[in-house]
Each structure stands twice: as structure tokens, then as C-alpha cells.
Amino acid sequence: MNNNNLEKQLRELGRANTTELPPILRSRQDSIYASLATIVQDPPERKKKRKVYPKIAAVAAAVLLSVMLTAIYPPALANALKQLPWVGGIFERADDLGLQAAQRLGLISRPNSSDTHDGITLSAEEAVFDGNRLAFAVKGESEGPDVKLTGVTVGADGKPFLEKGIIISAEILINEAPLEDYSDGRLEAMPVLTWMGGKEDNTAIFRLVDSSNLGLSAKPFPDQFVLTVTIGLQDIDEPFILKIPARKVTTNTISTPDLSAQAEGWTMLLQKLEYSPLTTRLSLMFEHGPDGDPSSLDGISFEVKDDQGEVLNFISQKNLPSANGPFHVDLLTEPFDKYPNRLTIRAYLNEFEDPNSKTGAFKIDSSGNTVKHYIEGLELSVPVQ
């Protein structure tokens, strides 16, 4: 049903239903209005960080309209309403401050690339590149049942399985060149394309980070290139090929603080700090002295906090040991919500359920968070330019 026909039917239905709302519908309407406040509010612990945008009110109104019409109008029209597009884009609804900022600042491009096999069409909807992270969103549509691009389904027998159409692989070329050209010939330094589900089941968000911060001679991605991504879907033989034009759209601030901290026979050096409206990136190097145990920092992770006490949400981390002992860490987080004067970097190890083991399940606290063992002394306070 096109939008003109839908609007016409709505007008006709409106003229035919000008009397007082039935009590059951009035009750449903009142309960929906009462719940709208909870729809547009974040949980208390994230209220400071996540912003609410005016378009959320439009989404809430659309939800209200759909539910009201479902109660009083024919099912066919209610189904048509459910098929109307959501307000906003895939990035705008992502739980990622950087992608939300890209939408808000008008930095997103529309790749206009799609491929169809076995009744399913994949299309590249949005893309953005700040020199640190290339992110792009993919949407799946089907002639048959709705497409689900990510996640595992549990069957009636309780066993998990992958539905047809789930993303199972992704391979990429940059300007038709393989990623080996950007890893200095080292497999462990190869840039990796990762993905996660969007807010809707038929969407996925991909991200790619180069290896130029790992102490190698690996070259960074060019400021402008075409990414060719080949995506494999569950139970579909033919791969889907999409072309994603990428162009750096931000002017990044880079500093070389040359700060260090020492603990447990290790020296932690911050070699570079780079930030844009979309990401914060830190390049760290670790060196151990004669009394340092090279394995003592296996599984090391980092917490980056601004001067307002907000922890920057993690995007990716890659560690690369070198033959002579030091190892490099490339850490990427979401951007600042508010521009800080200072950042604090703290190194930690996750605690395991079995305190005598260095593998297995992580220990979880009463709030459902992993228990962190902060490494005393491996902490840096970094001024932000």
C-alpha cells in the first residue's frame, strides 16, 4: 500500500469515526500516554550520557496511533501501519554516541548499493568514516518471511540454531586490495571486520579499524577509498557483494602526551591520543623490566573515564606482542559526551569465577557486571587539548 492510499483511508476512517472513543479504547489511550514518559527516558545510571532527541516524540506518537487504530480499525489497515518506516536512521537508533553524533552532524553517506539472492535483498543504508573507524549499516528485506540478520534462535526443543538469512561471514577489499596490505604482513595484526545487530532484527552495523597504531609499519587506511564487502548468509549459497564508498569526514585532534606509569615490573606508556566527534583512540605500549612477568598482563583491559566520571564505552581493542617483550595496545572507545579537560586511563584484569584459573567464565557482581581487578599503579591522567 502506498502512502497516498494510506492517507486517504485514514481520512475516510477519521470522518466515519468522529464520535466519542469507546471506553476500552479510551482506557488503552490513557495507559499509553501514561507510559510515554518511560519510553523517552534512559535508566538513571545512563541519564547523564545518553541524549534524547526530538524525533523520539514522533516515534512515540506513531506507536500510539498504531495501537489505537489496531483496536478500532480493520486488521489490514493496522498491518499497513506497522509497515511504515521508523523515524530516523539505523545509526541514529544505535546505542553508540559516535554513530548518533554522525547522524546529528550530517556526516553520514548513503552508499546506494544492494544485492539480491534467493528472495533476500541486502542493502548498504548508511556509512561514516573518521579515519579511525569505518562504520556502515546493512538492511535485509525478503519476499517471504521477515529477515533476521544477527543472533541465535532457540527452537521448540530448546536447542539453538541459526535461521536462514543470519550473517555468518564477511570478507573485504580496500580499493580491490586485500587487508594483508594494511597489516605489515602479520596475520595477528590483520584488520578485522566485526558486526552487531541494529535496533531492528533486519539490520546490522559493521565496523572496521586499521592496524596503524600497533607499532608496525602497517599503513593506515586512505582518507578516501571503496570498500568491497562480501557477506555470507546462512542457508544461501550465493554471497552478497556490496560496495561502500568511504571518505574521511572529520578533522581529528592528535596529541602525543608521552606519559608513563609503572607497576609490577611493567611500564605503561601513552604514545598517542586521537579523538574526533565519532571516536576516541589511544595508542599504548608496555615494556617489562627484569622482574616483569611477560604473562602477568595476559587479558589486560582498560577503562577510560572523563573528568565528569563517565566511562567511555568500549568499541575495540587489539594487543600485539613483539619478539623482544614489549607489546602494543590499540584502544578505541566512543567519543566524549561533553568535552573534558582530562581523561583517566586505568588498566585492569577481569576476575574469573575460579580464582585459581586464568581461563573460563568471568566473575559477575550482584548488578550483572564483570568484576574488575584494577592494577595498582598502571593508571594515567591525561590532559585533553
BATI-936612 format. One record per residue (C-alpha): z, y, x. Coordinates in nm, 3 decimals. Example, Ala and Ser with C-alpha at 12.3 -4.5 7.8 and 13.67 -1.06 7.14 Angstrom:
BEGIN
+---------+---------+---------+
!      c3 !      c2 !      c1 !
+---------+---------+---------+
!   0.780 !  -0.450 !   1.230 !
!   0.714 !  -0.106 !   1.367 !
+---------+---------+---------+
//
This chain:
BEGIN
+---------+---------+---------+
!      c3 !      c2 !      c1 !
+---------+---------+---------+
!   0.000 !   0.000 !   0.000 !
!  -0.095 !   0.338 !   0.146 !
!   0.134 !   0.638 !   0.141 !
!  -0.068 !   0.825 !  -0.125 !
!  -0.040 !   0.539 !  -0.374 !
!   0.328 !   0.500 !  -0.297 !
!   0.396 !   0.870 !  -0.356 !
!   0.202 !   0.856 !  -0.683 !
!   0.408 !   0.563 !  -0.808 !
!   0.730 !   0.733 !  -0.708 !
!   0.630 !   1.047 !  -0.902 !
!   0.541 !   0.841 !  -1.209 !
!   0.862 !   0.645 !  -1.189 !
!   1.055 !   0.968 !  -1.148 !
!   0.904 !   1.113 !  -1.468 !
!   0.984 !   0.792 !  -1.653 !
!   1.346 !   0.787 !  -1.539 !
!   1.485 !   1.137 !  -1.593 !
!   1.787 !   1.024 !  -1.793 !
!   2.140 !   0.970 !  -1.663 !
!   2.168 !   0.700 !  -1.396 !
!   2.307 !   0.370 !  -1.524 !
!   2.677 !   0.319 !  -1.439 !
!   2.606 !   0.032 !  -1.198 !
!   2.353 !   0.244 !  -1.006 !
!   2.582 !   0.548 !  -1.010 !
!   2.859 !   0.332 !  -0.862 !
!   2.625 !   0.199 !  -0.591 !
!   2.506 !   0.551 !  -0.509 !
!   2.864 !   0.680 !  -0.475 !
!   2.961 !   0.394 !  -0.243 !
!   2.656 !   0.456 !  -0.023 !
!   2.731 !   0.829 !   0.005 !
!   3.090 !   0.746 !   0.098 !
!   2.970 !   0.518 !   0.377 !
!   2.718 !   0.760 !   0.530 !
!   2.987 !   0.916 !   0.749 !
!   3.043 !   0.585 !   0.923 !
!   2.669 !   0.536 !   0.972 !
!   2.627 !   0.852 !   1.178 !
!   2.947 !   0.830 !   1.382 !
!   2.991 !   0.644 !   1.709 !
!   3.302 !   0.437 !   1.786 !
!   3.587 !   0.659 !   1.916 !
!   3.560 !   0.537 !   2.274 !
!   3.192 !   0.641 !   2.297 !
!   3.203 !   0.958 !   2.089 !
!   3.201 !   1.181 !   2.395 !
!   2.894 !   1.020 !   2.539 !
!   2.657 !   0.934 !   2.255 !
!   2.496 !   1.221 !   2.072 !
!   2.399 !   1.223 !   1.705 !
!   2.057 !   1.367 !   1.628 !
!   1.947 !   1.537 !   1.307 !
!   1.695 !   1.264 !   1.231 !
!   1.980 !   1.021 !   1.164 !
!   2.042 !   1.206 !   0.837 !
!   1.683 !   1.137 !   0.737 !
!   1.727 !   0.769 !   0.813 !
!   2.044 !   0.758 !   0.604 !
!   1.864 !   0.928 !   0.316 !
!   1.583 !   0.674 !   0.339 !
!   1.837 !   0.390 !   0.325 !
!   1.998 !   0.546 !   0.017 !
!   1.663 !   0.591 !  -0.157 !
!   1.557 !   0.235 !  -0.082 !
!   1.879 !   0.082 !  -0.216 !
!   1.875 !   0.298 !  -0.531 !
!   1.515 !   0.213 !  -0.609 !
!   1.575 !  -0.155 !  -0.544 !
!   1.838 !  -0.154 !  -0.816 !
!   1.621 !   0.008 !  -1.084 !
!   1.254 !  -0.032 !  -0.992 !
!   1.025 !  -0.335 !  -0.966 !
!   1.066 !  -0.563 !  -0.661 !
!   0.707 !  -0.494 !  -0.548 !
!   0.782 !  -0.124 !  -0.504 !
!   1.112 !  -0.196 !  -0.335 !
!   0.932 !  -0.420 !  -0.085 !
!   0.676 !  -0.147 !  -0.019 !
!   0.957 !   0.096 !   0.058 !
!   1.106 !  -0.145 !   0.309 !
!   0.775 !  -0.142 !   0.497 !
!   0.781 !   0.234 !   0.554 !
!   0.824 !   0.321 !   0.925 !
!   1.166 !   0.417 !   1.053 !
!   1.225 !   0.777 !   1.153 !
!   1.200 !   0.823 !   1.529 !
!   1.061 !   0.613 !   1.810 !
!   1.173 !   0.299 !   1.989 !
!   1.318 !   0.493 !   2.284 !
!   1.495 !   0.736 !   2.054 !
!   1.685 !   0.450 !   1.891 !
!   1.759 !   0.268 !   2.218 !
!   2.118 !   0.254 !   2.338 !
!   2.016 !   0.435 !   2.658 !
!   2.087 !   0.802 !   2.730 !
!   1.790 !   0.827 !   2.966 !
!   1.538 !   0.699 !   2.712 !
!   1.688 !   0.919 !   2.442 !
!   1.652 !   1.215 !   2.678 !
!   1.289 !   1.124 !   2.745 !
!   1.221 !   1.145 !   2.371 !
!   1.421 !   1.466 !   2.328 !
!   1.246 !   1.638 !   2.622 !
!   0.896 !   1.533 !   2.514 !
!   0.833 !   1.323 !   2.828 !
!   0.708 !   1.008 !   2.654 !
!   0.344 !   0.897 !   2.669 !
!   0.160 !   0.671 !   2.420 !
!  -0.029 !   0.401 !   2.613 !
!  -0.260 !   0.306 !   2.321 !
!  -0.302 !  -0.049 !   2.449 !
!  -0.285 !  -0.370 !   2.244 !
!  -0.392 !  -0.734 !   2.247 !
!  -0.413 !  -0.996 !   1.971 !
!  -0.388 !  -1.376 !   1.982 !
!  -0.308 !  -1.636 !   1.718 !
!  -0.248 !  -1.375 !   1.448 !
!   0.003 !  -1.176 !   1.655 !
!  -0.068 !  -0.831 !   1.799 !
!   0.133 !  -0.682 !   2.085 !
!   0.101 !  -0.309 !   2.139 !
!   0.243 !  -0.075 !   2.402 !
!   0.404 !   0.202 !   2.198 !
!   0.584 !   0.431 !   2.445 !
!   0.622 !   0.475 !   2.821 !
!   0.804 !   0.703 !   3.066 !
!   0.835 !   0.715 !   3.446 !
!   1.068 !   0.934 !   3.654 !
!   0.986 !   0.791 !   3.996 !
!   1.290 !   0.560 !   3.980 !
!   1.239 !   0.362 !   3.661 !
!   0.927 !   0.285 !   3.464 !
!   1.021 !   0.200 !   3.106 !
!   0.784 !   0.102 !   2.829 !
!   0.828 !  -0.026 !   2.474 !
!   0.628 !  -0.306 !   2.313 !
!   0.597 !  -0.381 !   1.943 !
!   0.484 !  -0.707 !   1.784 !
!   0.311 !  -0.742 !   1.447 !
!   0.190 !  -1.055 !   1.270 !
!  -0.043 !  -1.154 !   0.989 !
!   0.220 !  -1.409 !   0.888 !
!   0.600 !  -1.409 !   0.921 !
!   0.772 !  -1.120 !   1.096 !
!   0.759 !  -1.133 !   1.475 !
!   1.080 !  -1.164 !   1.677 !
!   1.024 !  -1.075 !   2.045 !
!   1.363 !  -1.146 !   2.204 !
!   1.672 !  -1.358 !   2.151 !
!   1.760 !  -1.717 !   2.072 !
!   1.774 !  -1.862 !   1.721 !
!   2.029 !  -2.124 !   1.619 !
!   1.885 !  -2.393 !   1.392 !
!   2.047 !  -2.564 !   1.096 !
!   2.157 !  -2.839 !   1.334 !
!   2.346 !  -2.587 !   1.545 !
!   2.108 !  -2.614 !   1.838 !
!   1.949 !  -2.301 !   1.987 !
!   1.572 !  -2.270 !   2.011 !
!   1.303 !  -2.011 !   2.082 !
!   1.097 !  -1.902 !   1.785 !
!   0.722 !  -1.861 !   1.807 !
!   0.644 !  -1.518 !   1.949 !
!   0.952 !  -1.479 !   2.171 !
!   0.871 !  -1.324 !   2.511 !
!   0.903 !  -1.593 !   2.779 !
!   0.726 !  -1.437 !   3.080 !
!   0.584 !  -1.113 !   3.217 !
!   0.373 !  -1.054 !   3.527 !
!   0.249 !  -0.722 !   3.657 !
!  -0.002 !  -0.550 !   3.883 !
!   0.012 !  -0.189 !   4.002 !
!  -0.336 !  -0.039 !   4.024 !
!  -0.454 !  -0.404 !   4.027 !
!  -0.243 !  -0.474 !   4.339 !
!   0.034 !  -0.739 !   4.344 !
!   0.400 !  -0.647 !   4.380 !
!   0.408 !  -0.803 !   4.728 !
!   0.251 !  -0.475 !   4.843 !
!   0.575 !  -0.298 !   4.741 !
!   0.833 !  -0.538 !   4.887 !
!   0.759 !  -0.531 !   5.261 !
!   0.659 !  -0.897 !   5.234 !
!   1.011 !  -1.012 !   5.139 !
!   1.041 !  -1.221 !   4.825 !
!   1.405 !  -1.122 !   4.766 !
!   1.303 !  -0.755 !   4.764 !
!   1.026 !  -0.802 !   4.508 !
!   1.047 !  -0.553 !   4.221 !
!   1.133 !  -0.742 !   3.904 !
!   1.019 !  -0.657 !   3.553 !
!   1.303 !  -0.709 !   3.304 !
!   1.318 !  -0.664 !   2.928 !
!   1.562 !  -0.643 !   2.639 !
!   1.536 !  -0.623 !   2.264 !
!   1.493 !  -0.292 !   2.084 !
!   1.679 !  -0.194 !   1.766 !
!   1.422 !  -0.383 !   1.558 !
!   1.358 !  -0.754 !   1.616 !
!   0.985 !  -0.696 !   1.670 !
!   1.036 !  -0.451 !   1.958 !
!   1.124 !  -0.491 !   2.326 !
!   1.190 !  -0.243 !   2.606 !
!   1.072 !  -0.327 !   2.960 !
!   1.186 !  -0.166 !   3.284 !
!   1.067 !  -0.178 !   3.644 !
!   1.235 !  -0.038 !   3.959 !
!   1.081 !  -0.027 !   4.308 !
!   1.244 !  -0.158 !   4.631 !
!   1.217 !   0.155 !   4.844 !
!   1.597 !   0.204 !   4.861 !
!   1.673 !  -0.131 !   5.024 !
!   1.643 !  -0.030 !   5.389 !
!   1.291 !  -0.171 !   5.420 !
!   0.959 !  -0.016 !   5.496 !
!   0.862 !  -0.101 !   5.137 !
!   0.669 !   0.185 !   4.985 !
!   0.778 !   0.344 !   4.657 !
!   0.557 !   0.331 !   4.352 !
!   0.293 !   0.607 !   4.350 !
!   0.353 !   0.911 !   4.131 !
!   0.065 !   0.801 !   3.911 !
!  -0.070 !   0.450 !   3.851 !
!  -0.182 !   0.198 !   3.591 !
!   0.044 !  -0.099 !   3.528 !
!  -0.124 !  -0.416 !   3.408 !
!   0.129 !  -0.641 !   3.237 !
!   0.055 !  -0.998 !   3.130 !
!   0.303 !  -1.119 !   2.869 !
!   0.353 !  -1.479 !   2.762 !
!   0.489 !  -1.560 !   2.415 !
!   0.650 !  -1.882 !   2.300 !
!   0.403 !  -2.133 !   2.142 !
!   0.098 !  -1.911 !   2.205 !
!  -0.142 !  -2.037 !   2.471 !
!  -0.327 !  -1.714 !   2.548 !
!  -0.134 !  -1.443 !   2.736 !
!  -0.133 !  -1.084 !   2.612 !
!  -0.263 !  -0.821 !   2.854 !
!  -0.159 !  -0.456 !   2.819 !
!  -0.248 !  -0.152 !   3.029 !
!   0.032 !   0.102 !   3.079 !
!  -0.066 !   0.434 !   3.242 !
!   0.235 !   0.575 !   3.430 !
!   0.283 !   0.926 !   3.566 !
!   0.599 !   1.076 !   3.713 !
!   0.715 !   1.338 !   3.464 !
!   1.036 !   1.470 !   3.622 !
!   1.136 !   1.677 !   3.924 !
!   1.426 !   1.485 !   4.076 !
!   1.717 !   1.618 !   4.279 !
!   1.779 !   1.423 !   4.601 !
!   2.074 !   1.461 !   4.836 !
!   2.184 !   1.271 !   5.147 !
!   2.564 !   1.307 !   5.140 !
!   2.626 !   1.083 !   5.444 !
!   2.971 !   0.991 !   5.312 !
!   3.160 !   0.677 !   5.404 !
!   3.472 !   0.478 !   5.319 !
!   3.636 !   0.186 !   5.497 !
!   3.838 !  -0.113 !   5.378 !
!   3.888 !  -0.481 !   5.453 !
!   3.674 !  -0.465 !   5.766 !
!   3.382 !  -0.305 !   5.582 !
!   3.231 !   0.044 !   5.594 !
!   3.055 !   0.167 !   5.279 !
!   2.803 !   0.448 !   5.338 !
!   2.629 !   0.652 !   5.069 !
!   2.287 !   0.724 !   5.215 !
!   2.112 !   0.887 !   4.920 !
!   2.186 !   1.018 !   4.572 !
!   1.894 !   1.092 !   4.340 !
!   1.913 !   1.200 !   3.981 !
!   1.676 !   1.303 !   3.704 !
!   1.717 !   1.359 !   3.329 !
!   1.646 !   0.985 !   3.288 !
!   1.839 !   0.808 !   3.567 !
!   2.097 !   0.833 !   3.846 !
!   2.016 !   0.634 !   4.160 !
!   2.239 !   0.561 !   4.461 !
!   2.146 !   0.403 !   4.791 !
!   2.442 !   0.235 !   4.966 !
!   2.473 !   0.047 !   5.295 !
!   2.758 !  -0.182 !   5.401 !
!   2.848 !  -0.268 !   5.760 !
!   3.123 !  -0.506 !   5.863 !
!   3.327 !  -0.487 !   6.181 !
!   3.453 !  -0.774 !   6.399 !
!   3.727 !  -0.854 !   6.147 !
!   3.500 !  -0.831 !   5.843 !
!   3.414 !  -1.145 !   5.647 !
!   3.042 !  -1.136 !   5.556 !
!   3.108 !  -1.337 !   5.240 !
!   3.405 !  -1.135 !   5.115 !
!   3.185 !  -0.892 !   4.923 !
!   2.966 !  -1.153 !   4.754 !
!   2.912 !  -1.044 !   4.396 !
!   3.018 !  -0.684 !   4.461 !
!   2.960 !  -0.440 !   4.176 !
!   3.011 !  -0.066 !   4.131 !
!   3.150 !   0.179 !   3.881 !
!   3.007 !   0.532 !   3.882 !
!   3.215 !   0.789 !   3.696 !
!   3.163 !   1.162 !   3.642 !
!   3.434 !   1.427 !   3.661 !
!   3.491 !   1.403 !   3.285 !
!   3.594 !   1.039 !   3.322 !
!   3.274 !   0.898 !   3.170 !
!   3.139 !   0.583 !   3.334 !
!   2.761 !   0.595 !   3.373 !
!   2.606 !   0.295 !   3.200 !
!   2.456 !   0.036 !   3.433 !
!   2.078 !  -0.022 !   3.443 !
!   2.014 !  -0.236 !   3.750 !
!   2.149 !  -0.333 !   4.091 !
!   1.980 !  -0.510 !   4.381 !
!   2.155 !  -0.624 !   4.701 !
!   1.960 !  -0.710 !   5.015 !
!   2.141 !  -0.863 !   5.316 !
!   1.991 !  -0.813 !   5.661 !
!   1.984 !  -1.057 !   5.951 !
!   2.235 !  -0.864 !   6.163 !
!   2.508 !  -0.840 !   5.899 !
!   2.471 !  -0.509 !   5.708 !
!   2.338 !  -0.516 !   5.358 !
!   2.185 !  -0.254 !   5.134 !
!   2.253 !  -0.187 !   4.766 !
!   2.017 !  -0.005 !   4.529 !
!   2.215 !   0.101 !   4.222 !
!   2.057 !   0.255 !   3.911 !
!   2.253 !   0.392 !   3.616 !
!   2.185 !   0.606 !   3.313 !
!   2.193 !   0.985 !   3.367 !
!   2.488 !   1.218 !   3.318 !
!   2.559 !   1.317 !   2.961 !
!   2.686 !   1.652 !   3.088 !
!   2.609 !   1.789 !   3.432 !
!   2.911 !   1.707 !   3.653 !
!   3.044 !   1.873 !   3.966 !
!   3.140 !   1.541 !   4.121 !
!   3.085 !   1.166 !   4.094 !
!   3.324 !   0.888 !   4.191 !
!   3.190 !   0.555 !   4.314 !
!   3.427 !   0.256 !   4.314 !
!   3.344 !  -0.092 !   4.442 !
!   3.490 !  -0.391 !   4.261 !
!   3.466 !  -0.767 !   4.219 !
!   3.476 !  -0.938 !   3.881 !
!   3.768 !  -1.178 !   3.843 !
!   3.694 !  -1.535 !   3.736 !
!   3.873 !  -1.744 !   3.474 !
!   3.962 !  -1.985 !   3.751 !
!   4.137 !  -1.763 !   4.011 !
!   4.064 !  -2.018 !   4.285 !
!   3.688 !  -2.013 !   4.222 !
!   3.411 !  -1.775 !   4.320 !
!   3.174 !  -1.901 !   4.051 !
!   3.190 !  -1.972 !   3.681 !
!   3.290 !  -1.762 !   3.380 !
!   3.438 !  -1.416 !   3.430 !
!   3.790 !  -1.344 !   3.312 !
!   3.795 !  -1.140 !   2.990 !
!   4.068 !  -0.900 !   2.877 !
!   4.201 !  -0.850 !   2.523 !
!   3.927 !  -0.594 !   2.449 !
!   3.649 !  -0.833 !   2.545 !
!   3.570 !  -0.662 !   2.876 !
!   3.544 !  -0.834 !   3.212 !
!   3.849 !  -0.792 !   3.435 !
!   3.767 !  -0.589 !   3.746 !
!   3.938 !  -0.617 !   4.082 !
!   3.884 !  -0.279 !   4.248 !
!   3.859 !  -0.297 !   4.627 !
!   4.117 !  -0.052 !   4.753 !
!   3.965 !   0.194 !   4.997 !
!   3.600 !   0.135 !   4.900 !
!   3.577 !   0.450 !   4.693 !
!   3.375 !   0.769 !   4.742 !
!   3.400 !   1.112 !   4.580 !
!   3.057 !   1.274 !   4.586 !
!   2.981 !   1.641 !   4.512 !
!   2.676 !   1.688 !   4.287 !
!   2.435 !   1.966 !   4.380 !
+---------+---------+---------+
//
